[in-house]
Amino acid sequence: MRLTSILVFTAVVAGAGCGGTSPASPSDVAHGTAGTLNVRITDSPFSSARAVLLTFSEVAVQRGSDWTKVPFPEAGATTWTCDLKKLENSTEDLLATSAMPLTDFTMVRVVVQSAVVYTDATSTTTTPCARTIAAPAGGAFPMKLESPEGRTNGTFSVVAGGSTTVVVDFEGDASITRPNPADYRLNTVVRLAAVR
């Protein structure tokens, strides 16, 4: 696996980009005709909050003009929620994982379904990301999703019978703006932080 180009992001409105293919199966990995792709998330912190809950509706990777969705870690989950404040200081957590075909991928896409800033209390979740996370007490400010989709370039390979991990940095301070005291807005900015 290799990282041959790195760290260009494009944030666009959700729904841009079309087409799609299916991931491989675990049996393909066992037979050496596929590998495992893990997408992990970390955060460059947004400082003006006690908790920031983002609910993702999609993680996908691109090869050629096709996008392949990468399922969330829990079978059947259609969304996955992360507290950005628990992903600071190089902390990571699993965002999506699947058996994937043996090929080079060139981009990762994440789509945010909802985002809320909490100003009074931290979340009580024991893991940074989960299928659901209980809302902290106190002040809550749903964000306006001005650009809920974030993309990051960088070539990475899935190898036969092996595991490739890509780490996506959700850049909180660059993504979240606050034009007025109770007005939080999200323009998703992500970058490919590591491939291993």
PEQUI-V832579 format. One record per backbone hydrogen bond with DSSP energy under -0.5 kcal/mol. NH is the residue of the N-H (numbers start at 0). CO is the residue of the C=O. E is the energy in kcal/mol with one decimal. If there is no record, write none. Layout:
[[NH CO E] [NH CO E]]
This chain:
[[3 1 -0.6] [3 154 -0.8] [6 152 -0.8] [9 150 -1.9] [11 9 -0.5] [11 148 -1.1] [15 12 -1.5] [20 66 -2.2] [23 98 -1.2] [27 24 -0.9] [28 24 -1.2] [29 25 -2.0] [30 26 -1.6] [31 28 -1.5] [32 27 -2.6] [33 27 -0.9] [34 99 -2.5] [35 161 -3.0] [36 97 -3.1] [37 163 -2.9] [38 95 -3.2] [39 37 -0.6] [39 165 -3.0] [40 92 -2.7] [41 167 -2.3] [42 86 -1.9] [43 169 -1.3] [44 42 -0.7] [46 44 -0.7] [48 46 -1.3] [49 117 -2.9] [50 117 -1.8] [52 115 -2.1] [53 51 -0.7] [53 81 -2.8] [54 113 -2.8] [55 53 -0.6] [55 79 -3.5] [56 110 -2.5] [57 110 -1.1] [59 108 -2.5] [60 67 -2.3] [61 106 -2.1] [62 65 -2.4] [65 62 -2.1] [67 60 -3.0] [68 20 -0.7] [69 58 -3.1] [70 68 -0.6] [71 76 -0.5] [74 72 -0.5] [76 73 -2.2] [79 55 -1.8] [80 129 -2.8] [81 53 -2.6] [82 127 -2.6] [83 51 -2.7] [83 81 -0.8] [85 82 -1.6] [86 83 -1.7] [87 84 -0.6] [90 87 -1.4] [92 40 -1.4] [94 38 -3.0] [95 38 -1.9] [96 70 -2.4] [97 36 -1.9] [99 34 -3.7] [101 32 -0.6] [102 100 -1.0] [104 155 -3.2] [105 61 -2.9] [106 61 -0.7] [107 151 -2.1] [108 59 -3.1] [109 149 -2.5] [110 57 -2.3] [111 147 -2.5] [112 54 -3.5] [113 54 -1.4] [115 52 -2.1] [116 140 -2.3] [117 50 -3.0] [118 138 -1.5] [119 138 -0.6] [129 80 -2.6] [140 116 -2.9] [142 114 -3.3] [143 183 -2.5] [144 142 -0.5] [145 143 -1.5] [145 185 -1.1] [146 185 -2.1] [148 11 -1.1] [149 109 -2.5] [150 9 -1.7] [151 107 -2.1] [152 7 -2.7] [153 105 -1.7] [155 104 -2.2] [157 102 -2.2] [158 156 -0.5] [160 33 -2.9] [161 158 -1.8] [163 35 -3.1] [165 37 -2.7] [166 193 -2.7] [167 39 -3.2] [167 165 -0.6] [168 166 -0.5] [168 190 -3.1] [169 41 -2.9] [169 167 -0.7] [170 168 -0.9] [170 188 -2.2] [171 43 -1.7] [171 169 -1.4] [172 43 -0.9] [174 170 -2.1] [175 171 -2.5] [176 174 -0.5] [176 184 -2.3] [179 182 -0.8] [182 179 -2.0] [183 181 -0.7] [184 176 -2.6] [185 143 -2.9] [186 174 -2.8] [186 184 -0.5] [187 146 -2.9] [190 168 -1.6] [192 166 -2.5] [192 190 -0.9] [193 166 -1.2] [195 164 -2.8]]
